[in-house]
Amino acid sequence: MAISPSLCTCRLSSRRPDPPRRLPPPSSSFPRSPPISQRFARVTAATAEAMTAEEASLKKGIAELYDESSGLWEDIWGDHMHHGFYEPDSAAAAAASDFDNHRLAQIRMIEESLRFAGVSYEEDKRPKRVVDVGCGIGGSSRYLAKKYGASCEGLTLSPIQAQRAQALAAAQGLADKAHWDRADGARMVSFQVADALDQPFPDGQFDLVWSMESGEHMPDKKKFVSELARVAAPGGTIIIVTWCHRDLSPSEESLKPEEKALLDKICSAYYLPEWCSTADYVKLLHSLSLQDIKVANWSDHVAPFWPAVIRSALTFKGLTSLIRSVVENHKRSIGDAIDDQRVQDGLD
């Protein structure tokens, strides 16, 4: 099998090895941001000249994919847009129609990732500041904020995801400083449209840098990992859960043709650039002088999830959600067309 959902964790040394520096923004680490639409326009304008046409097309495709699919996913699966974690061959894993079980498995994926990385729950060691890189609709951000009493920033390329994530945070009392005295200790959670390869934060901001199944979308893996390390505080933890192809043997120069063909199909469907292996990630992490690097291949632990996703699409709720999503996307396309100046000129 060419695909290996894998986990990499590491820690930033207490002494930073002279990472790339940026000028910090003024005053607060969490400044009030302009509206999401303005931020998206600003990010697009600021980076368009630097991006190749291929990179720009990829990022646009990713944003549109999640703009269009996030509502459908949330209708069926709730807050979390990632694999579940299962014990291989367990009865619970085999119950593909038990969607509640699979939602619990998604929570377990978060907990197993934290456990593997050794993230402490002790008061003086738990993370206080978290960044969720590729946050979806903010499921991990809100979960980590509640679990650790932490402040959390979420980044996504999708304006629809950022808006929905912020709305869910507000509904749970996580979007207003006035609610920082919550009984569960959770702090403020906020979301913005931003590029994971050019994060809008100064160096050394976060105790926990969290990337749950977003690395596979990154066209430049070295820059991706470098940005995760740059925003991590000295002694902070970086957790990367991502899709990888298998490690090559010493005698291999590349994957087999049939494996490449399979990956090409997945890349086309999900706007993914070229894949890399877990070993490739480890080399990148070592190149940044990161410490306590640990890796695991969790393919067997996530295998039951996709049959459940396929079954969910065949349920009544899945079909009605799909129809509603198609209708909403069609209405949005009509609205965009009407707003287009060329159409307006033709109507005058």
FIZAPA-191010 format. One record per residue: x, y, z of N, C-alpha, C, O in turn; residue in three letters. Coordinates in steps of 0.02 Angstrom, whole numbers, padded with zeros to 5 digits, always signed. Layout:
XYZXYZXYZXYZALA...
END
This chain:
+00043-00060+00000+00000+00000+00000+00044+00062+00000+00092+00066+00038MET+00028+00109-00043+00070+00168-00050+00056+00221+00002+00098+00264+00015ALA-00003+00218+00034-00023+00272+00079-00013+00251+00151-00033+00196+00170ILE+00018+00293+00190+00030+00279+00261+00015+00340+00303+00059+00382+00312SER-00047+00347+00328-00060+00403+00374-00012+00398+00433-00012+00349+00470PRO+00029+00449+00441+00084+00445+00488+00084+00504+00536+00053+00555+00524SER+00119+00494+00591+00124+00544+00644+00197+00560+00656+00238+00515+00666LEU+00214+00624+00654+00281+00647+00673+00273+00697+00730+00231+00742+00727CYS+00313+00691+00781+00314+00740+00835+00386+00758+00851+00432+00717+00839THR+00396+00818+00877+00463+00838+00896+00457+00898+00943+00402+00924+00954CYS+00512+00918+00971+00514+00977+01015+00567+01025+00990+00618+01005+00962ARG+00553+01089+00999+00602+01140+00982+00650+01147+01041+00628+01150+01099LEU+00713+01150+01026+00764+01157+01078+00752+01220+01120+00725+01269+01095SER+00771+01217+01182+00766+01276+01225+00807+01334+01197+00793+01392+01212SER+00857+01318+01158+00896+01371+01124+00881+01364+01049+00897+01313+01019ARG+00852+01414+01021+00832+01412+00951+00894+01414+00906+00940+01454+00919ARG+00897+01371+00853+00956+01369+00809+00952+01422+00754+00957+01406+00695PRO+00942+01486+00774+00940+01541+00727+00894+01530+00669+00916+01528+00612ASP+00828+01522+00682+00781+01513+00627+00770+01578+00590+00792+01631+00614PRO+00736+01576+00532+00721+01639+00497+00681+01684+00543+00634+01662+00577PRO+00698+01748+00543+00664+01795+00588+00618+01841+00549+00628+01854+00490ARG+00567+01866+00584+00523+01917+00556+00514+01971+00608+00524+01960+00667ARG+00496+02030+00584+00478+02082+00631+00411+02065+00663+00364+02049+00627LEU+00405+02068+00729+00342+02051+00762+00290+02105+00749+00308+02163+00738PRO+00225+02086+00750+00173+02136+00742+00169+02178+00806+00194+02157+00858PRO+00139+02237+00803+00135+02279+00862+00092+02249+00917+00044+02213+00904PRO+00110+02265+00978+00073+02249+01040+00051+02177+01044+00093+02132+01041SER-00014+02165+01050-00042+02100+01068-00023+02045+01019-00017+02057+00959SER-00014+01985+01046+00000+01927+01005-00062+01906+00965-00055+01875+00913SER-00120+01923+00989-00182+01907+00954-00217+01973+00937-00269+01987+00966PHE-00191+02012+00890-00222+02076+00874-00289+02066+00842-00303+02014+00812PRO-00332+02117+00847-00397+02115+00814-00384+02115+00739-00349+02158+00713ARG-00413+02067+00705-00402+02059+00633-00458+02091+00593-00514+02097+00618SER-00444+02111+00530-00497+02136+00487-00544+02079+00468-00528+02021+00481PRO-00600+02094+00437-00647+02042+00417-00614+01989+00374-00564+02002+00340PRO-00641+01928+00376-00611+01871+00342-00601+01886+00268-00549+01870+00240ILE-00653+01916+00235-00647+01930+00164-00589+01976+00149-00554+01967+00099SER-00576+02025+00193-00521+02071+00184-00454+02035+00194-00406+02047+00157GLN-00452+01991+00244-00390+01954+00257-00373+01910+00197-00315+01906+00177ARG-00424+01877+00169-00413+01833+00113-00387+01873+00053-00341+01851+00019PHE-00417+01932+00041-00395+01974-00014-00324+01997-00003-00284+02001-00050ALA-00308+02013+00060-00241+02037+00077-00189+01982+00066-00136+01994+00038ARG-00206+01921+00090-00160+01865+00082-00149+01850+00008-00093+01840-00014VAL-00204+01850-00030-00198+01835-00101-00156+01888-00137-00113+01871-00177THR-00169+01952-00122-00133+02006-00156-00059+02005-00137-00016+02017-00179ALA-00045+01992-00074+00024+01996-00049+00067+01940-00076+00128+01948-00081ALA+00037+01883-00092+00077+01825-00111+00071+01806-00184+00108+01763-00208THR+00025+01837-00221+00011+01817-00289+00073+01822-00333+00086+01777-00374ALA+00112+01876-00324+00170+01885-00366+00224+01834-00352+00263+01816-00396GLU+00227+01811-00290+00280+01765-00270+00264+01693-00287+00309+01651-00292ALA+00201+01678-00297+00181+01609-00310+00185+01593-00384+00173+01636-00427MET+00202+01533-00400+00197+01510-00469+00123+01501-00486+00081+01497-00441THR+00108+01498-00551+00039+01487-00572+00013+01421-00544-00046+01415-00527ALA+00056+01371-00540+00035+01306-00515+00018+01310-00441-00032+01281-00420GLU+00058+01344-00402+00044+01351-00331-00020+01390-00319-00060+01373-00275GLU-00029+01443-00358-00090+01484-00351-00151+01442-00367-00202+01447-00332ALA-00147+01402-00419-00203+01359-00439-00217+01307-00385-00275+01293-00370SER-00164+01279-00357-00172+01229-00304-00207+01259-00243-00255+01230-00217LEU-00185+01317-00220-00215+01348-00161-00287+01369-00174-00330+01362-00130LYS-00301+01393-00234-00370+01410-00251-00414+01348-00250-00470+01349-00226LYS-00387+01293-00277-00425+01230-00278-00439+01204-00208-00494+01180-00194GLY-00388+01208-00164-00397+01186-00095-00451+01227-00060-00496+01199-00028ILE-00448+01293-00068-00497+01337-00036-00567+01321-00061-00614+01316-00021ALA-00575+01312-00127-00641+01298-00154-00666+01229-00134-00726+01219-00122GLU-00620+01180-00131-00639+01113-00109-00671+01115-00040-00724+01085-00029LEU-00639+01150+00006-00665+01151+00074-00722+01201+00083-00765+01192+00126TYR-00723+01253+00042-00782+01297+00042-00845+01256+00025-00898+01265+00056ASP-00838+01211-00023-00896+01174-00049-00913+01112-00009-00971+01091-00007GLU-00863+01081+00024-00875+01016+00056-00883+01019+00131-00908+00971+00161SER-00862+01073+00163-00860+01074+00237-00930+01069+00268-00939+01035+00318SER-00979+01102+00237-01047+01098+00264-01075+01028+00260-01107+01005+00307GLY-01062+00995+00205-01085+00925+00197-01052+00880+00249-01085+00839+00281LEU-00987+00888+00257-00950+00847+00307-00977+00860+00377-00988+00812+00415TRP-00988+00923+00395-01012+00939+00462-01081+00910+00475-01095+00887+00530GLU-01124+00911+00424-01191+00883+00432-01189+00811+00455-01231+00789+00495ASP-01142+00774+00430-01139+00702+00444-01091+00685+00500-01105+00643+00542ILE-01032+00718+00500-00978+00698+00545-00964+00747+00602-00927+00730+00648TRP-00993+00805+00599-00983+00852+00654-00920+00893+00647-00900+00912+00591GLY-00887+00908+00704-00833+00958+00707-00768+00938+00674-00731+00981+00652ASP-00754+00874+00669-00686+00851+00654-00681+00824+00583-00719+00781+00563HIS-00632+00851+00545-00624+00833+00475-00559+00793+00466-00516+00812+00426MET-00553+00739+00503-00494+00697+00498-00512+00625+00515-00567+00611+00537HIS-00464+00580+00505-00474+00509+00519-00491+00497+00593-00475+00537+00637HIS-00523+00440+00605-00529+00415+00672-00472+00367+00687-00438+00343+00642GLY-00462+00352+00751-00410+00305+00773-00444+00244+00804-00487+00251+00848PHE-00426+00184+00781-00458+00122+00802-00406+00070+00820-00349+00073+00798TYR-00426+00022+00862-00385-00037+00871-00396-00083+00812-00453-00100+00796GLU-00343-00104+00778-00352-00146+00718-00393-00209+00733-00383-00242+00783PRO-00438-00224+00687-00479-00285+00690-00527-00287+00750-00553-00340+00766ASP-00538-00230+00782-00585-00230+00838-00656-00231+00813-00670-00212+00756SER-00702-00253+00856-00773-00255+00837-00799-00185+00825-00840-00174+00780ALA-00776-00137+00865-00799-00068+00857-00778-00041+00789-00816-00005+00757ALA-00717-00058+00768-00693-00034+00703-00733-00064+00646-00742-00033+00594ALA-00757-00125+00656-00794-00159+00603-00865-00133+00596-00897-00145+00545ALA-00890-00097+00646-00959-00072+00644-00962-00008+00602-00969+00047+00628ALA-00957-00017+00535-00951+00041+00491-01012+00086+00490-01007+00144+00472ALA-01070+00059+00511-01131+00100+00509-01142+00138+00575-01189+00178+00579SER-01101+00126+00625-01108+00159+00690-01070+00225+00688-01012+00228+00709ASP-01103+00278+00664-01068+00341+00655-01048+00373+00721-00998+00409+00723PHE-01086+00362+00774-01066+00389+00839-00999+00360+00860-00957+00396+00888ASP-00989+00295+00847-00925+00264+00863-00868+00296+00824-00814+00306+00851ASN-00881+00313+00761-00829+00343+00720-00813+00414+00742-00756+00436+00737HIS-00863+00450+00765-00850+00518+00791-00807+00513+00854-00762+00555+00864ARG-00820+00464+00895-00778+00454+00955-00707+00435+00934-00658+00454+00966LEU-00701+00397+00879-00634+00379+00854-00596+00441+00831-00534+00442+00836ALA-00631+00490+00805-00597+00553+00786-00570+00589+00847-00515+00616+00845GLN-00608+00589+00901-00583+00618+00964-00523+00578+00988-00474+00606+01013ILE-00527+00513+00981-00471+00472+01004-00408+00486+00962-00353+00482+00988ARG-00417+00502+00899-00359+00521+00858-00323+00580+00889-00261+00581+00892MET-00360+00629+00912-00329+00687+00945-00293+00665+01009-00236+00684+01020ILE-00327+00625+01049-00297+00605+01113-00236+00561+01103-00187+00568+01139GLU-00239+00515+01055-00181+00472+01042-00121+00513+01016-00064+00497+01032GLU-00135+00564+00977-00081+00607+00952-00048+00644+01009+00013+00649+01012SER-00088+00670+01055-00061+00705+01113-00022+00658+01158+00032+00675+01183LEU-00049+00597+01167-00015+00548+01209+00053+00528+01178+00103+00525+01213ARG+00053+00516+01113+00114+00496+01079+00167+00550+01085+00227+00535+01093PHE+00146+00613+01081+00193+00668+01085+00213+00685+01156+00260+00724+01167ALA+00180+00656+01206+00197+00669+01275+00177+00738+01299+00211+00767+01341GLY+00122+00765+01271+00099+00832+01292+00070+00826+01362+00024+00786+01374VAL+00097+00864+01408+00079+00858+01478+00013+00893+01494-00005+00943+01463SER-00023+00865+01543-00085+00896+01567-00073+00932+01634-00119+00962+01661TYR-00011+00927+01659+00004+00960+01723-00001+01036+01715+00016+01063+01663GLU-00024+01068+01768-00039+01140+01765+00019+01181+01740+00010+01226+01698GLU+00079+01168+01764+00136+01210+01746+00171+01188+01682+00218+01220+01660ASP+00147+01133+01651+00179+01109+01590+00131+01107+01530+00154+01101+01473LYS+00067+01111+01542+00020+01106+01486+00027+01165+01439+00047+01220+01460ARG+00012+01156+01375+00017+01212+01328-00033+01267+01343-00091+01253+01358PRO-00011+01329+01339-00054+01386+01351-00073+01422+01286-00123+01457+01283LYS-00031+01414+01235-00043+01446+01171-00034+01394+01116+00018+01362+01111ARG-00086+01387+01074-00088+01334+01023-00103+01365+00956-00143+01411+00951VAL-00070+01340+00904-00090+01357+00835-00111+01293+00800-00077+01242+00803VAL-00168+01296+00766-00197+01240+00730-00189+01256+00656-00227+01296+00628ASP-00141+01224+00624-00122+01240+00555-00161+01194+00508-00149+01134+00505VAL-00208+01224+00471-00255+01185+00431-00312+01164+00476-00324+01104+00486GLY-00349+01213+00503-00394+01201+00559-00463+01175+00540-00502+01156+00584CYS-00480+01172+00476-00547+01152+00458-00599+01198+00487-00592+01259+00482GLY-00651+01170+00517-00701+01212+00550-00687+01218+00625-00732+01233+00665ILE-00624+01206+00644-00602+01222+00712-00613+01169+00764-00610+01185+00824GLY-00627+01108+00745-00640+01056+00794-00582+01045+00842-00592+01043+00903GLY-00522+01036+00816-00463+01026+00858-00449+01087+00901-00431+01081+00960SER-00457+01147+00871-00442+01209+00908-00485+01214+00971-00460+01227+01025SER-00551+01203+00962-00596+01208+01019-00583+01153+01070-00588+01164+01130ARG-00568+01093+01046-00555+01037+01091-00492+01050+01133-00493+01040+01193TYR-00439+01073+01101-00377+01086+01137-00384+01145+01185-00355+01145+01239LEU-00422+01196+01165-00433+01253+01210-00468+01231+01274-00451+01253+01328ALA-00518+01188+01267-00555+01164+01325-00512+01116+01367-00514+01118+01428LYS-00475+01073+01333-00436+01023+01370-00381+01054+01412-00370+01034+01469LYS-00346+01104+01384-00288+01131+01417-00299+01201+01446-00253+01229+01477TYR-00358+01231+01436-00367+01299+01458-00322+01346+01418-00294+01393+01445GLY-00315+01332+01353-00268+01367+01311-00302+01416+01264-00361+01408+01249ALA-00265+01466+01242-00286+01508+01186-00264+01473+01122-00211+01442+01120SER-00304+01479+01070-00288+01443+01008-00304+01486+00947-00356+01519+00944CYS-00258+01486+00900-00267+01519+00835-00273+01464+00781-00231+01419+00779GLU-00323+01469+00738-00332+01422+00684-00321+01455+00616-00343+01511+00605GLY-00286+01419+00571-00273+01444+00503-00304+01398+00452-00299+01337+00458LEU-00335+01427+00401-00362+01389+00345-00361+01431+00282-00360+01492+00287THR-00359+01399+00224-00364+01436+00161-00437+01450+00142-00449+01490+00096LEU-00484+01419+00176-00554+01423+00158-00591+01477+00198-00596+01471+00259SER-00616+01530+00166-00655+01580+00202-00718+01550+00234-00738+01570+00288PRO-00749+01503+00200-00810+01471+00228-00793+01434+00292-00830+01439+00341ILE-00737+01398+00293-00717+01363+00354-00702+01411+00410-00723+01400+00467GLN-00666+01464+00395-00648+01513+00448-00711+01545+00478-00715+01553+00538ALA-00758+01562+00436-00821+01592+00460-00859+01543+00504-00884+01561+00557GLN-00864+01480+00481-00901+01431+00520-00865+01415+00585-00897+01408+00638ARG-00799+01409+00583-00761+01395+00644-00771+01450+00695-00778+01437+00755ALA-00771+01513+00672-00780+01569+00718-00850+01569+00748-00859+01584+00806GLN-00900+01552+00706-00968+01549+00730-00977+01495+00783-01012+01506+00833ALA-00947+01437+00773-00951+01383+00822-00915+01401+00886-00939+01385+00941LEU-00858+01435+00880-00822+01458+00940-00865+01508+00979-00867+01505+01041ALA-00897+01553+00944-00940+01603+00978-00998+01569+01013-01016+01587+01069ALA-01028+01519+00981-01084+01483+01010-01065+01446+01073-01106+01435+01117ALA-01001+01427+01078-00976+01391+01137-00942+01438+01187-00911+01415+01235GLN-00948+01503+01176-00918+01551+01222-00843+01554+01220-00811+01569+01271GLY-00814+01538+01162-00741+01536+01156-00713+01592+01114-00653+01594+01101LEU-00756+01638+01093-00733+01691+01047-00732+01760+01079-00721+01810+01045ALA-00743+01763+01144-00748+01828+01178-00707+01826+01242-00714+01780+01282ASP-00664+01876+01252-00623+01879+01312-00665+01880+01376-00641+01861+01429LYS-00727+01902+01370-00770+01904+01429-00785+01835+01456-00807+01828+01513ALA-00772+01783+01416-00787+01715+01438-00724+01678+01459-00724+01616+01464HIS-00670+01714+01473-00608+01680+01491-00610+01651+01562-00563+01618+01582TRP-00663+01664+01599-00670+01635+01665-00714+01573+01663-00745+01556+01714ASP-00718+01541+01606-00760+01481+01599-00739+01428+01651-00682+01425+01673ARG-00788+01387+01669-00775+01334+01718-00723+01285+01693-00684+01258+01732ALA-00722+01272+01626-00673+01224+01600-00606+01256+01586-00560+01222+01561ASP-00599+01320+01600-00534+01354+01593-00515+01372+01522-00462+01401+01512GLY-00558+01357+01472-00541+01371+01403-00533+01445+01391-00570+01486+01419ALA-00485+01463+01349-00472+01533+01333-00501+01549+01264-00540+01511+01237ARG-00481+01606+01238-00509+01628+01175-00483+01586+01116-00424+01568+01114MET-00527+01571+01069-00509+01536+01008-00528+01581+00949-00583+01609+00948VAL-00483+01590+00901-00498+01631+00843-00470+01600+00780-00424+01558+00783SER-00497+01621+00723-00480+01589+00660-00470+01642+00607-00501+01696+00609PHE-00426+01627+00560-00415+01673+00505-00394+01636+00442-00368+01580+00445GLN-00406+01668+00386-00384+01641+00321-00311+01661+00312-00294+01720+00311VAL-00268+01611+00306-00197+01624+00300-00163+01563+00271-00189+01507+00272ALA-00103+01574+00244-00064+01522+00212-00018+01490+00264+00020+01525+00297ASP-00021+01424+00270+00022+01388+00317+00096+01396+00300+00139+01387+00343ALA+00111+01412+00237+00181+01422+00217+00206+01493+00229+00264+01508+00217LEU+00162+01536+00254+00180+01605+00269+00135+01629+00327+00093+01673+00318ASP+00146+01600+00385+00100+01611+00440+00106+01683+00467+00161+01710+00472GLN+00049+01713+00485+00048+01783+00506+00065+01793+00580+00032+01831+00615PRO+00117+01759+00603+00137+01763+00674+00211+01778+00679+00250+01758+00636PHE+00231+01812+00732+00303+01819+00746+00333+01753+00769+00297+01705+00782PRO+00398+01751+00774+00433+01690+00794+00416+01671+00866+00402+01714+00908ASP+00418+01605+00880+00417+01580+00948+00353+01593+00987+00356+01606+01047GLY+00295+01590+00953+00233+01609+00986+00197+01553+01024+00161+01567+01072GLN+00205+01490+01003+00158+01439+01024+00193+01381+01060+00245+01356+01038PHE+00163+01360+01116+00187+01302+01153+00172+01237+01116+00210+01188+01121ASP+00116+01236+01080+00096+01177+01042+00078+01198+00972+00033+01239+00961LEU+00114+01170+00923+00100+01182+00852+00068+01118+00825+00099+01065+00825VAL+00006+01123+00804-00036+01066+00788-00054+01067+00714-00081+01116+00688TRP-00038+01013+00679-00058+01006+00609-00089+00937+00599-00055+00887+00594SER-00156+00936+00597-00194+00874+00591-00217+00865+00519-00267+00894+00498MET-00181+00824+00482-00199+00806+00413-00206+00868+00368-00255+00875+00333GLU-00156+00911+00371-00153+00967+00325-00088+00966+00285-00084+00996+00231SER-00036+00934+00309+00029+00933+00276+00026+00905+00206+00067+00925+00163GLY-00020+00860+00192-00025+00831+00125-00043+00882+00072-00031+00871+00012GLU-00073+00939+00093-00091+00991+00046-00033+01039+00030-00039+01081-00014HIS+00023+01033+00065+00076+01082+00060+00123+01067+00001+00153+01014-00002MET+00129+01115-00046+00171+01102-00104+00246+01104-00088+00286+01075-00125PRO+00264+01138-00035+00335+01144-00015+00341+01118+00056+00330+01155+00104ASP+00358+01054+00063+00360+01023+00129+00415+01053+00173+00405+01059+00233LYS+00471+01073+00143+00525+01103+00183+00501+01169+00212+00513+01183+00271LYS+00468+01210+00171+00444+01274+00196+00390+01264+00248+00386+01301+00297LYS+00348+01214+00238+00294+01197+00285+00323+01182+00354+00303+01211+00404PHE+00371+01135+00356+00401+01115+00419+00440+01173+00450+00440+01182+00511VAL+00474+01213+00409+00511+01270+00434+00466+01321+00468+00483+01349+00519SER+00406+01332+00439+00359+01379+00469+00331+01351+00535+00322+01390+00582GLU+00319+01286+00538+00297+01257+00602+00350+01268+00656+00333+01285+00712LEU+00413+01257+00638+00467+01267+00686+00476+01340+00704+00492+01356+00761ALA+00467+01384+00656+00477+01456+00668+00428+01483+00720+00448+01522+00763ARG+00365+01463+00716+00315+01490+00762+00313+01454+00829+00279+01476+00875VAL+00350+01397+00835+00351+01360+00898+00395+01397+00949+00449+01422+00932ALA+00372+01399+01011+00411+01429+01065+00468+01382+01084+00462+01321+01075ALA+00523+01408+01111+00577+01364+01136+00548+01314+01185+00513+01332+01232PRO+00564+01250+01175+00537+01197+01216+00468+01174+01196+00440+01129+01226GLY+00439+01206+01144+00372+01188+01122+00369+01123+01084+00421+01096+01064GLY+00309+01097+01075+00298+01034+01041+00264+01045+00973+00218+01085+00968THR+00288+01009+00923+00258+01010+00856+00229+00941+00842+00264+00891+00848ILE+00166+00939+00823+00133+00876+00806+00108+00880+00734+00069+00925+00717ILE+00131+00834+00692+00110+00831+00622+00079+00763+00610+00113+00712+00613ILE+00014+00762+00596-00019+00701+00574-00036+00712+00501-00074+00758+00484VAL-00009+00671+00457-00016+00686+00385-00016+00622+00344+00005+00569+00368THR-00038+00628+00282-00037+00571+00236+00032+00567+00204+00058+00617+00178TRP+00061+00508+00205+00126+00497+00175+00123+00435+00131+00082+00390+00142CYS+00167+00432+00081+00176+00368+00048+00228+00328+00087+00262+00354+00130HIS+00234+00265+00071+00279+00221+00109+00351+00243+00100+00369+00277+00052ARG+00392+00224+00149+00464+00237+00143+00493+00192+00088+00473+00134+00081ASP+00539+00219+00050+00572+00180-00002+00626+00136+00028+00658+00155+00077LEU+00638+00079-00001+00692+00036+00020+00758+00063-00008+00757+00103-00055SER+00815+00043+00021+00880+00068-00003+00891+00057-00078+00928+00095-00110PRO+00859+00006-00107+00870-00010-00177+00822+00026-00224+00828+00021-00285SER+00773+00063-00196+00723+00097-00236+00739+00171-00245+00764+00203-00200GLU+00725+00196-00304+00732+00267-00318+00665+00302-00319+00661+00363-00313GLU+00611+00264-00326+00544+00293-00328+00492+00240-00313+00508+00181-00308SER+00430+00260-00306+00375+00213-00297+00364+00173-00361+00388+00191-00415LEU+00326+00119-00355+00308+00079-00413+00257+00116-00456+00220+00158-00430LYS+00255+00102-00520+00209+00137-00565+00136+00133-00542+00099+00183-00546PRO+00115+00075-00518+00045+00069-00496+00032+00110-00432-00024+00134-00422GLU+00083+00118-00390+00076+00160-00331+00071+00233-00351+00030+00271-00324GLU+00112+00254-00398+00109+00323-00423+00041+00337-00454+00013+00391-00445LYS+00014+00288-00490-00051+00297-00523-00106+00307-00471-00150+00349-00480ALA-00102+00268-00416-00151+00275-00362-00146+00345-00330-00197+00378-00318LEU-00086+00366-00316-00076+00431-00285-00098+00488-00331-00125+00538-00308LEU-00088+00480-00396-00110+00531-00443-00185+00540-00441-00210+00596-00446ASP-00222+00485-00434-00295+00489-00429-00316+00526-00366-00361+00568-00367LYS-00283+00511-00310-00299+00545-00247-00281+00619-00251-00319+00661-00227ILE-00223+00634-00280-00202+00704-00287-00253+00743-00328-00268+00800-00311CYS-00277+00713-00381-00325+00748-00424-00390+00761-00388-00420+00814-00397SER-00412+00714-00347-00477+00721-00313-00474+00771-00255-00523+00804-00241ALA-00416+00776-00221-00412+00815-00160-00363+00874-00164-00345+00902-00112TYR-00343+00894-00223-00297+00950-00232-00235+00941-00189-00219+00983-00146TYR-00200+00886-00201-00139+00872-00164-00079+00877-00211-00083+00855-00268LEU-00024+00908-00188+00037+00910-00228+00074+00844-00222+00045+00793-00200PRO+00136+00844-00240+00177+00783-00236+00182+00759-00164+00191+00799-00118GLU+00178+00693-00154+00181+00664-00087+00254+00653-00067+00300+00655-00108TRP+00263+00642-00002+00329+00622+00023+00319+00566+00074+00262+00549+00092CYS+00373+00538+00097+00370+00484+00146+00381+00510+00216+00401+00567+00227SER+00369+00466+00265+00385+00484+00334+00459+00497+00342+00479+00543+00379THR+00501+00457+00308+00573+00467+00312+00593+00536+00286+00640+00566+00312ALA+00558+00560+00235+00572+00627+00209+00557+00680+00262+00596+00728+00270ASP+00502+00672+00297+00486+00719+00351+00539+00718+00406+00559+00771+00431TYR+00561+00659+00424+00612+00654+00476+00676+00691+00456+00707+00724+00498VAL+00696+00684+00392+00756+00720+00369+00746+00796+00375+00792+00831+00395LYS+00687+00819+00358+00673+00891+00363+00676+00914+00436+00704+00967+00451LEU+00647+00875+00481+00647+00893+00552+00718+00894+00580+00736+00939+00618LEU+00759+00844+00560+00828+00843+00583+00867+00904+00556+00910+00930+00591HIS+00851+00925+00495+00887+00981+00465+00876+01046+00503+00915+01093+00497SER+00821+01049+00542+00805+01108+00581+00829+01103+00653+00811+01145+00695LEU+00869+01052+00668+00897+01041+00735+00843+01032+00788+00852+01053+00845SER+00787+01002+00769+00734+00988+00817+00752+00927+00858+00792+00885+00836LEU+00723+00921+00917+00742+00868+00964+00683+00821+00976+00626+00837+00961GLN+00699+00763+01005+00648+00713+01026+00601+00696+00968+00541+00693+00978ASP+00629+00685+00909+00588+00669+00851+00563+00597+00856+00602+00551+00865ILE+00497+00589+00849+00466+00523+00853+00418+00516+00793+00386+00565+00773LYS+00414+00456+00766+00369+00444+00709+00331+00379+00720+00354+00334+00756VAL+00273+00374+00688+00233+00312+00691+00192+00307+00628+00170+00358+00601ALA+00182+00246+00604+00138+00233+00548+00072+00206+00575+00070+00152+00604ASN+00018+00244+00566-00047+00226+00595-00096+00200+00542-00157+00205+00552TRP-00071+00174+00486-00114+00150+00433-00167+00101+00458-00226+00107+00442SER-00145+00052+00497-00192+00002+00522-00243+00032+00570-00299+00007+00576ASP-00224+00085+00604-00269+00115+00653-00322+00161+00622-00372+00177+00653HIS-00311+00182+00560-00360+00226+00527-00399+00190+00472-00446+00218+00445VAL-00380+00129+00455-00409+00094+00398-00486+00090+00400-00517+00095+00348ALA-00518+00080+00459-00591+00073+00460-00629+00138+00444-00689+00136+00434PRO-00594+00194+00440-00630+00257+00435-00661+00268+00366-00719+00289+00361PHE-00623+00254+00312-00649+00269+00246-00709+00227+00226-00754+00253+00193TRP-00713+00163+00244-00776+00127+00231-00836+00160+00264-00891+00161+00237PRO-00825+00188+00324-00880+00223+00358-00899+00287+00321-00958+00303+00316ALA-00849+00322+00293-00863+00383+00254-00905+00366+00193-00953+00401+00177VAL-00886+00312+00159-00923+00291+00099-00994+00272+00117-01041+00291+00082ILE-01003+00235+00172-01071+00216+00193-01112+00277+00212-01172+00279+00199ARG-01080+00326+00242-01117+00386+00264-01147+00422+00204-01200+00453+00210SER-01113+00420+00147-01138+00454+00088-01200+00420+00060-01238+00451+00023ALA-01212+00357+00080-01269+00320+00054-01329+00322+00101-01381+00293+00085LEU-01322+00355+00159-01378+00362+00205-01425+00417+00181-01407+00457+00138THR-01485+00418+00209-01533+00470+00190-01505+00539+00206-01510+00585+00166PHE-01475+00546+00265-01447+00610+00284-01390+00629+00238-01383+00688+00220LYS-01349+00580+00220-01294+00594+00175-01318+00618+00107-01290+00666+00079GLY-01368+00585+00080-01394+00604+00014-01427+00672+00016-01418+00712-00030LEU-01467+00686+00068-01501+00751+00072-01450+00807+00083-01458+00862+00056THR-01398+00793+00122-01346+00844+00132-01309+00858+00067-01291+00915+00053SER-01297+00804+00028-01263+00813-00036-01305+00855-00083-01279+00900-00117LEU-01370+00841-00085-01415+00880-00128-01416+00953-00107-01412+00998-00148ILE-01421+00964-00041-01422+01032-00016-01356+01069-00032-01357+01128-00050ARG-01300+01033-00027-01236+01063-00043-01232+01082-00117-01207+01136-00134SER-01257+01039-00160-01256+01053-00232-01299+01114-00247-01279+01157-00286VAL-01359+01118-00215-01403+01174-00227-01371+01239-00203-01373+01290-00238VAL-01341+01238-00143-01310+01299-00117-01251+01321-00161-01243+01381-00174GLU-01211+01273-00184-01155+01291-00227-01180+01320-00293-01150+01366-00320ASN-01237+01292-00318-01265+01318-00380-01291+01389-00370-01280+01432-00413HIS-01324+01402-00314-01349+01469-00300-01291+01518-00293-01295+01574-00316LYS-01236+01495-00260-01179+01538-00251-01146+01554-00319-01124+01610-00330ARG-01144+01504-00364-01115+01515-00429-01156+01565-00469-01129+01608-00503SER-01223+01560-00463-01267+01608-00497-01255+01678-00470-01251+01727-00508ILE-01250+01683-00403-01237+01748-00373-01171+01778-00395-01166+01838-00409GLY-01118+01735-00399-01053+01760-00422-01058+01784-00494-01027+01834-00512ASP-01096+01747-00534-01103+01766-00604-01138+01834-00611-01119+01876-00651ALA-01191+01843-00571-01229+01906-00574-01185+01964-00551-01191+02020-00577ILE-01141+01951-00502-01098+02004-00477-01041+02020-00525-01010+02073-00521ASP-01027+01975-00572-00972+01985-00620-00987+02047-00663-01041+02051-00692ASP-00940+02093-00668-00951+02156-00704-00968+02143-00777-01006+02181-00808GLN-00938+02090-00805-00952+02075-00875-01025+02058-00886-01054+02076-00937ARG-01054+02021-00837-01125+02003-00842-01167+02066-00833-01215+02077-00869VAL-01147+02107-00784-01185+02168-00772-01184+02214-00833-01235+02245-00850GLN-01127+02218-00867-01123+02259-00927-01169+02233-00981-01198+02271-01020ASP-01176+02166-00984-01220+02137-01034-01293+02149-01018-01334+02149-01064GLY-01309+02158-00953-01379+02168-00933-01400+02240-00941-01460+02254-00944LEU-01352+02286-00944-01369+02357-00949-01398+02375-01018-01415+02433-01031ASP
END
